[in-house]
Amino acid sequence: MRQGFKGAFYLSLAASIWGGLYVVSKYAMEIVPPFTLLFFRYVVASATLSIACRIVNAPIFPAVKRTSLLQVGFIGYFLSISAQFIGTNLSSAHMGAVITTLSPIFQSIFAILLLKETMSRREGMAMFIAFAGVLIIILTGGDNSDSTLWGNLILLLAAVFWGYQSVIARQASFIHSPLTVTTAGALVAAFFTGLAALTELGQWNYLAITTWSIVLSILYIGVVSTAVAFFAWNKGLSLLSTHQAGPFFFFQPVVGSLLGWAMLGEQLTIAFFCGTILIIIGVYYSFKCN
């Protein structure tokens, strides 16, 4: 029971931090392009996590069983988070927070495919309800421009990638510590985002990086939203089952929507609330099925 509460705490902390990430990243991307910002994010996170590994004498990138660590870094931290950044830039903070709430649904699907876990009819119904909620939000969002639609679809793809990496990260936690899994994944992501950032050279004012608002945004995204939150998520995954862990993403849209409304002036439509309610019902129902 105590382990369950600890897992719930870590997962809730991670999801709540990520809810606020959409607001901070959307502000920062008005100055710094997505992949460049993402590269800065992982450089800061990698340095922070590597120091933590040295302090507790944990391996940073073990020589054995590296395949899962590479997948966590490339598919989860690089592809999924890149899609989140790009999708948020094209869409909005609260849409990003809500659509990526589908991650636990895809997480359950991959758990069935990769871990051979069974799914009941009730769990399948929970997935359908949550997915219906996301469709309502995507198709009836406040802005129906092409860029917003593409942003929403990219965010949906990010949810698929994150659901997959969560299952892989849970597998990896049986062999490596959550801190090692997080650190290795951040290092892999830093490499690939560095390559992607090369395509954005000359697209932004480099003097902007010296402003305190951008510096603090990058430090917050790198240390809090990445190093702390990713470790908390992986720690929670090591303490709870796959189906139990996924629903804690519920805290993400709550925090993201409120901050997007309060700080960015984004409007929350009736369709948004209807879709969100369906997502909450589906995710809660999925959790109760276990």
FITI-809269 format. One record per residue (C-alpha): residue number from 0; y, z, x. Coordinates in Angstrom, 1 decimal, always signed. Layout:
> NUM	Y	Z	X .
...
This chain:
> 0	+0.0	+0.0	+0.0 .
> 1	+2.4	+0.9	+2.8 .
> 2	+1.6	-2.4	+4.5 .
> 3	+2.5	-4.2	+1.2 .
> 4	+5.9	-2.5	+1.0 .
> 5	+6.6	-3.4	+4.6 .
> 6	+5.7	-7.0	+4.0 .
> 7	+7.9	-7.0	+0.8 .
> 8	+10.8	-5.6	+2.8 .
> 9	+10.6	-8.2	+5.6 .
> 10	+10.2	-11.1	+3.2 .
> 11	+13.1	-9.9	+1.0 .
> 12	+15.3	-9.5	+4.0 .
> 13	+14.6	-13.0	+5.3 .
> 14	+15.1	-14.7	+1.9 .
> 15	+18.3	-12.9	+1.3 .
> 16	+19.7	-13.8	+4.7 .
> 17	+18.8	-17.5	+4.1 .
> 18	+20.6	-17.4	+0.7 .
> 19	+23.9	-16.8	+2.6 .
> 20	+23.0	-19.3	+5.2 .
> 21	+23.9	-22.2	+2.9 .
> 22	+27.4	-21.0	+2.6 .
> 23	+28.0	-20.5	+6.3 .
> 24	+26.3	-23.7	+7.3 .
> 25	+28.3	-25.8	+4.8 .
> 26	+31.5	-24.4	+6.1 .
> 27	+30.5	-25.0	+9.8 .
> 28	+29.4	-28.6	+9.1 .
> 29	+32.9	-29.5	+8.0 .
> 30	+33.6	-29.3	+11.7 .
> 31	+30.3	-29.7	+13.5 .
> 32	+27.7	-32.5	+12.6 .
> 33	+24.4	-31.2	+11.2 .
> 34	+22.1	-31.8	+14.2 .
> 35	+24.6	-30.6	+16.7 .
> 36	+25.1	-27.4	+14.7 .
> 37	+21.3	-27.1	+14.4 .
> 38	+20.9	-27.5	+18.2 .
> 39	+23.5	-24.7	+18.8 .
> 40	+21.6	-22.6	+16.2 .
> 41	+18.3	-22.8	+18.1 .
> 42	+19.8	-22.4	+21.5 .
> 43	+21.3	-19.1	+20.4 .
> 44	+18.1	-18.1	+18.5 .
> 45	+15.8	-19.0	+21.4 .
> 46	+17.9	-16.9	+23.9 .
> 47	+18.0	-13.9	+21.5 .
> 48	+14.2	-14.1	+20.8 .
> 49	+13.3	-14.6	+24.5 .
> 50	+15.2	-11.5	+25.4 .
> 51	+13.4	-9.6	+22.7 .
> 52	+10.0	-10.8	+24.0 .
> 53	+10.9	-9.6	+27.5 .
> 54	+12.0	-6.2	+26.2 .
> 55	+8.7	-5.7	+24.3 .
> 56	+6.6	-7.5	+27.0 .
> 57	+5.4	-10.2	+24.5 .
> 58	+4.5	-13.7	+25.6 .
> 59	+7.2	-16.3	+24.9 .
> 60	+4.9	-19.4	+24.8 .
> 61	+1.2	-18.6	+25.3 .
> 62	-1.0	-21.0	+27.1 .
> 63	-3.7	-20.8	+24.5 .
> 64	-3.8	-21.9	+20.8 .
> 65	-0.5	-23.7	+21.1 .
> 66	-1.2	-26.3	+18.3 .
> 67	-0.1	-24.0	+15.5 .
> 68	+3.0	-22.9	+17.4 .
> 69	+4.0	-26.6	+18.0 .
> 70	+3.6	-27.3	+14.3 .
> 71	+5.7	-24.3	+13.3 .
> 72	+8.4	-25.4	+15.6 .
> 73	+8.4	-29.1	+14.8 .
> 74	+7.5	-29.3	+11.1 .
> 75	+9.0	-26.0	+10.0 .
> 76	+11.9	-25.2	+12.2 .
> 77	+12.9	-28.8	+13.1 .
> 78	+12.0	-31.1	+10.2 .
> 79	+12.4	-28.6	+7.4 .
> 80	+15.6	-26.9	+8.6 .
> 81	+17.1	-30.3	+9.5 .
> 82	+16.5	-31.5	+6.0 .
> 83	+18.1	-28.3	+4.7 .
> 84	+21.2	-28.8	+6.7 .
> 85	+21.5	-32.5	+5.8 .
> 86	+20.7	-31.9	+2.2 .
> 87	+23.2	-29.0	+1.9 .
> 88	+25.9	-31.2	+3.5 .
> 89	+25.3	-33.9	+0.9 .
> 90	+24.8	-31.6	-2.0 .
> 91	+26.1	-28.0	-2.4 .
> 92	+25.3	-24.4	-1.3 .
> 93	+23.8	-23.2	-4.6 .
> 94	+21.8	-26.4	-5.0 .
> 95	+20.4	-26.0	-1.5 .
> 96	+19.4	-22.4	-2.2 .
> 97	+17.7	-23.2	-5.6 .
> 98	+15.8	-26.4	-4.7 .
> 99	+14.3	-24.9	-1.5 .
> 100	+12.9	-22.1	-3.8 .
> 101	+10.1	-24.6	-4.4 .
> 102	+8.8	-23.7	-1.0 .
> 103	+6.3	-21.0	-2.3 .
> 104	+4.9	-23.6	-4.7 .
> 105	+4.1	-26.0	-1.9 .
> 106	+3.0	-23.1	+0.2 .
> 107	+0.3	-22.3	-2.4 .
> 108	-0.7	-25.9	-2.5 .
> 109	-1.2	-26.0	+1.3 .
> 110	-3.0	-22.7	+1.2 .
> 111	-5.5	-24.3	-1.1 .
> 112	-5.9	-27.4	+1.1 .
> 113	-5.9	-25.7	+4.5 .
> 114	-7.1	-22.2	+3.8 .
> 115	-9.5	-23.2	+1.0 .
> 116	-7.9	-20.6	-1.3 .
> 117	-8.7	-21.1	-5.0 .
> 118	-6.1	-21.5	-7.7 .
> 119	-6.5	-20.3	-11.3 .
> 120	-5.2	-22.2	-14.4 .
> 121	-2.4	-19.6	-14.8 .
> 122	-1.3	-20.2	-11.2 .
> 123	-1.2	-23.9	-11.9 .
> 124	+0.9	-23.3	-15.0 .
> 125	+3.3	-21.2	-12.9 .
> 126	+3.8	-24.1	-10.5 .
> 127	+4.5	-26.5	-13.4 .
> 128	+7.1	-24.2	-14.9 .
> 129	+9.0	-23.7	-11.6 .
> 130	+8.8	-27.5	-10.8 .
> 131	+10.3	-28.2	-14.3 .
> 132	+13.2	-25.9	-13.5 .
> 133	+14.0	-27.8	-10.3 .
> 134	+13.8	-31.2	-12.0 .
> 135	+16.4	-29.9	-14.6 .
> 136	+18.7	-28.9	-11.8 .
> 137	+18.3	-32.1	-9.8 .
> 138	+18.8	-34.4	-12.7 .
> 139	+21.6	-32.6	-14.5 .
> 140	+23.6	-31.2	-11.6 .
> 141	+27.3	-31.1	-11.9 .
> 142	+27.8	-34.1	-9.5 .
> 143	+25.6	-37.1	-10.1 .
> 144	+26.9	-39.2	-7.3 .
> 145	+24.4	-41.0	-5.0 .
> 146	+25.1	-38.6	-2.1 .
> 147	+24.3	-35.6	-4.2 .
> 148	+21.1	-37.1	-5.6 .
> 149	+20.0	-38.0	-2.1 .
> 150	+21.0	-34.5	-0.9 .
> 151	+18.8	-32.9	-3.6 .
> 152	+15.8	-35.1	-2.7 .
> 153	+16.2	-34.2	+1.0 .
> 154	+16.3	-30.5	+0.0 .
> 155	+13.1	-31.0	-1.9 .
> 156	+11.4	-32.5	+1.2 .
> 157	+12.6	-29.5	+3.2 .
> 158	+10.8	-27.3	+0.7 .
> 159	+7.5	-29.2	+1.3 .
> 160	+7.8	-28.9	+5.1 .
> 161	+8.6	-25.2	+4.8 .
> 162	+5.7	-24.5	+2.5 .
> 163	+3.4	-26.1	+5.1 .
> 164	+4.8	-24.3	+8.1 .
> 165	+4.5	-20.9	+6.3 .
> 166	+0.8	-21.4	+5.9 .
> 167	+0.5	-22.5	+9.6 .
> 168	+2.6	-19.5	+10.7 .
> 169	+0.4	-17.2	+8.8 .
> 170	-2.7	-18.7	+10.6 .
> 171	-0.9	-18.3	+13.9 .
> 172	-0.1	-14.7	+13.2 .
> 173	-3.8	-13.9	+13.3 .
> 174	-3.8	-14.9	+17.0 .
> 175	-0.2	-14.3	+18.2 .
> 176	+2.4	-11.7	+17.3 .
> 177	+5.1	-12.7	+14.8 .
> 178	+7.7	-12.4	+17.6 .
> 179	+5.8	-14.9	+19.7 .
> 180	+5.3	-17.3	+16.8 .
> 181	+9.0	-17.2	+16.1 .
> 182	+10.1	-17.5	+19.7 .
> 183	+7.8	-20.4	+20.5 .
> 184	+8.8	-22.2	+17.3 .
> 185	+12.5	-21.8	+18.1 .
> 186	+12.0	-23.2	+21.6 .
> 187	+10.2	-26.3	+20.2 .
> 188	+12.9	-26.8	+17.6 .
> 189	+15.7	-26.5	+20.2 .
> 190	+14.1	-29.3	+22.2 .
> 191	+13.9	-31.7	+19.2 .
> 192	+17.2	-30.8	+17.8 .
> 193	+18.7	-31.4	+21.2 .
> 194	+17.4	-35.0	+21.1 .
> 195	+18.7	-35.5	+17.6 .
> 196	+22.1	-34.1	+18.6 .
> 197	+22.5	-36.9	+21.1 .
> 198	+23.0	-39.3	+18.3 .
> 199	+26.1	-37.4	+17.2 .
> 200	+28.0	-37.5	+20.5 .
> 201	+31.6	-38.5	+20.0 .
> 202	+31.5	-37.9	+16.3 .
> 203	+33.4	-34.6	+16.3 .
> 204	+36.2	-32.7	+18.1 .
> 205	+34.6	-30.7	+20.9 .
> 206	+37.6	-28.4	+21.1 .
> 207	+36.7	-27.1	+17.6 .
> 208	+33.8	-25.2	+19.2 .
> 209	+36.3	-22.9	+20.8 .
> 210	+37.8	-21.7	+17.5 .
> 211	+36.7	-18.2	+16.5 .
> 212	+35.6	-19.2	+13.0 .
> 213	+33.1	-21.8	+14.4 .
> 214	+31.9	-19.5	+17.2 .
> 215	+31.2	-16.7	+14.9 .
> 216	+29.5	-19.0	+12.4 .
> 217	+27.2	-20.4	+15.1 .
> 218	+26.4	-16.8	+16.3 .
> 219	+25.7	-15.7	+12.8 .
> 220	+23.5	-18.7	+12.1 .
> 221	+21.7	-18.4	+15.4 .
> 222	+21.2	-14.6	+15.6 .
> 223	+21.0	-13.4	+12.0 .
> 224	+19.9	-16.4	+10.0 .
> 225	+17.4	-17.7	+12.6 .
> 226	+16.3	-15.1	+15.1 .
> 227	+16.3	-12.1	+12.7 .
> 228	+15.4	-13.9	+9.5 .
> 229	+12.6	-16.1	+11.0 .
> 230	+11.0	-13.1	+12.6 .
> 231	+11.2	-11.1	+9.4 .
> 232	+9.6	-14.0	+7.4 .
> 233	+6.7	-14.4	+9.9 .
> 234	+6.3	-10.6	+10.0 .
> 235	+6.0	-10.5	+6.2 .
> 236	+3.5	-13.4	+6.3 .
> 237	+1.3	-11.4	+8.6 .
> 238	+1.3	-8.4	+6.2 .
> 239	+0.8	-10.1	+2.8 .
> 240	-1.4	-12.9	+1.4 .
> 241	-0.1	-16.4	+1.1 .
> 242	+0.4	-16.3	-2.7 .
> 243	+2.0	-12.9	-2.6 .
> 244	+4.5	-13.9	+0.2 .
> 245	+5.8	-17.1	-1.4 .
> 246	+7.6	-15.6	-4.4 .
> 247	+10.0	-13.6	-2.3 .
> 248	+12.0	-16.8	-1.9 .
> 249	+13.4	-15.8	-5.3 .
> 250	+16.1	-13.8	-3.5 .
> 251	+17.4	-17.0	-1.8 .
> 252	+19.0	-18.8	-4.8 .
> 253	+20.4	-15.5	-6.1 .
> 254	+22.4	-14.8	-2.9 .
> 255	+23.2	-18.5	-2.2 .
> 256	+24.5	-19.2	-5.7 .
> 257	+26.7	-16.1	-5.9 .
> 258	+28.2	-16.7	-2.4 .
> 259	+28.6	-20.4	-3.2 .
> 260	+30.6	-19.5	-6.3 .
> 261	+32.5	-16.7	-4.7 .
> 262	+33.4	-18.2	-1.4 .
> 263	+33.3	-22.0	-1.9 .
> 264	+34.4	-22.2	-5.5 .
> 265	+31.3	-24.1	-6.5 .
> 266	+30.7	-24.3	-10.3 .
> 267	+27.5	-23.0	-11.8 .
> 268	+26.6	-25.1	-14.9 .
> 269	+24.5	-24.2	-17.9 .
> 270	+21.8	-26.6	-16.6 .
> 271	+21.8	-24.8	-13.3 .
> 272	+21.1	-21.4	-15.0 .
> 273	+18.4	-22.9	-17.3 .
> 274	+16.6	-24.4	-14.3 .
> 275	+17.0	-21.3	-12.3 .
> 276	+15.5	-19.2	-15.1 .
> 277	+12.5	-21.5	-15.2 .
> 278	+12.1	-21.2	-11.5 .
> 279	+12.3	-17.4	-11.7 .
> 280	+9.7	-17.3	-14.5 .
> 281	+7.4	-19.7	-12.6 .
> 282	+7.6	-17.8	-9.3 .
> 283	+7.3	-14.4	-11.0 .
> 284	+4.3	-15.6	-13.0 .
> 285	+2.7	-17.0	-9.9 .
> 286	+3.1	-13.6	-8.2 .
> 287	+1.6	-11.7	-11.1 .
> 288	-1.4	-14.0	-11.1 .
> 289	-2.5	-12.5	-7.8 .
